[in-house]
Amino acid sequence: MGLVGARLRDDGTPPHDRLGPIDRLRERAAARAAMGVRRQLMVRERTGDGGLLDLASNDYLGLCGDARVTAGAVAAAVEWGTGSTGSRLVTGTTSLHAELEEALASFTGAVSALVFSSGYLANIGVVTALAAALASPADPSVLIVSDERNHASLIDACRLAKAQRARVAVTPHKDVAAVRRALAERAEPAALVVSDAVFSVDGTLAPVAELHAAAREHGALLVLDEAHALGVYGPGGRGTAFAAGLAAEPDLIRTVTLSKSLASQGGAVLGAPEVIGTLIDTGRSFIFDTGLAPPSAGAALAALAALRDDPGLPGRARDAAARLAAIAADLGLDPVTPDAAVLAVTLGAPQAAVEAREICRKNGVRAGCFRPPSVPDGQACLRLTARADLTEREFTIAVRALTSVRDHVRVDVSLLLRQ
Ligand SMILES: Cc1ncc(COP(=O)(O)O)c(C=O)c1O
């Protein structure tokens, strides 16, 4: 039997969990339910989500479903098929991928670009590959300085880099002095600073120019995740680094996703050829992953063209977010002033955030909510995202939903002290 030769505990019982693995998972799920942090898949219906107003998606420019973008995906599928057929280094690089890389670099003012199959994998790839490549045989340790509110993909990238002997210093939110201190006091010869450009939860801008100056002064590279900035922030939606005049700086590396403003799927790293070469040679999430599906590349290319054709789109998305924030503030709620298209309305307890999301739903609005561990304890929030194409009628629906949130959700003000 299986127990023959197994090591037993002192009381003679086998070492495995007596509850059984599935029962243990049920128990953990019940504990998460009690804490208000169970998550649910919300199935969208094909016919317009039952009439709900979408204030939860990342389709900031309203291009998902746009006829030009759909046509781009269809044309790519017809020409290349539905899948890329292999990893980028084997059969998964079509001329469409090359075209997309050129278009992304040219739009964002980057010297070169490399497309990944998701933004998540772009972040994992760039941080781990750079941390490994910057380590020297004499001193294999590298310091990574990471903002405490960075997106989970950057956090996971740091965790993986730790396994390669990097040291990670997590700094307070947007605290450039703390970043400088961490860089100045380090023993490691090499360092990376990693930050969201527009923070995914609170929707505010990172101190991009200051972070870059700090990194440069201390001989470090800055990795900036422009997922929520591309298409929304900066001239024509070219992002925060472009807006700061830093787009072609060799010590600034950007990651983007194709899944938000560009209404597609996939991600990319933008940077110096030396960085891109390092990723092609050593980036594990690039090398050991199937290339982006051609229809996604085709859709992203068409969305980029639509964005070039209408440089007013990003401003309309930002204005819509500012208007939603003004509505929430007028109602006495506590919105964070948005810098792009993401708006957080802080409510405190996770249960309050879930309740607010349900109230929105009952009032015809699909909203998101963030709870720990996606946000710090006590900072659960309703998360709204704006779109460039929101109509007056839709703003009226948003007012009704937020009024109901104000009237029915108990906000624990003691939890709302911002850091
Ligand atoms: C800041 C940020 N970075 C990276 C990602 C991951 O991008 P993707 O969805 O393309 O994997 C997201 C969200 O999805 C994000 O919000």
The ligand as an SDF file (V2000), in Angstrom:
LIG
                    3D

 16 16  0  0  0  0  0  0  0  0999 V2000
   -0.7140   47.6670  -15.3110 C   0  0  0  0  0  0  0  0  0  0  0  0
   -0.9360   46.3930  -16.0260 C   0  0  0  0  0  0  0  0  0  0  0  0
    0.1120   45.7350  -16.5270 N   0  0  0  0  0  0  0  0  0  0  0  0
   -0.0340   44.5770  -17.1870 C   0  0  0  0  0  0  0  0  0  0  0  0
   -1.2700   44.0150  -17.3590 C   0  0  0  0  0  0  0  0  0  0  0  0
   -1.3650   42.7030  -18.0550 C   0  0  0  0  0  0  0  0  0  0  0  0
   -1.6860   42.8830  -19.3860 O   0  0  0  0  0  0  0  0  0  0  0  0
   -2.3990   41.7100  -20.2060 P   0  0  0  0  0  0  0  0  0  0  0  0
   -3.8330   41.7390  -19.8110 O   0  0  0  0  0  0  0  0  0  0  0  0
   -2.1550   42.0450  -21.6140 O   0  0  0  0  0  0  0  0  0  0  0  0
   -1.7540   40.4370  -19.7930 O   0  0  0  0  0  0  0  0  0  0  0  0
   -2.4010   44.6750  -16.8500 C   0  0  0  0  0  0  0  0  0  0  0  0
   -3.7760   44.1820  -16.9770 C   0  0  0  0  0  0  0  0  0  0  0  0
   -4.2540   43.3520  -17.5090 O   0  0  0  0  0  0  0  0  0  0  0  0
   -2.2330   45.8870  -16.1700 C   0  0  0  0  0  0  0  0  0  0  0  0
   -3.2790   46.5220  -15.6520 O   0  0  0  0  0  0  0  0  0  0  0  0
  1  2  1  0
  2  3  1  0
  2 15  2  0
  3  4  2  0
  4  5  1  0
  5  6  1  0
  5 12  2  0
  6  7  1  0
  7  8  1  0
  8  9  2  0
  8 10  1  0
  8 11  1  0
 12 13  1  0
 12 15  1  0
 13 14  2  0
 15 16  1  0
M  END
$$$$
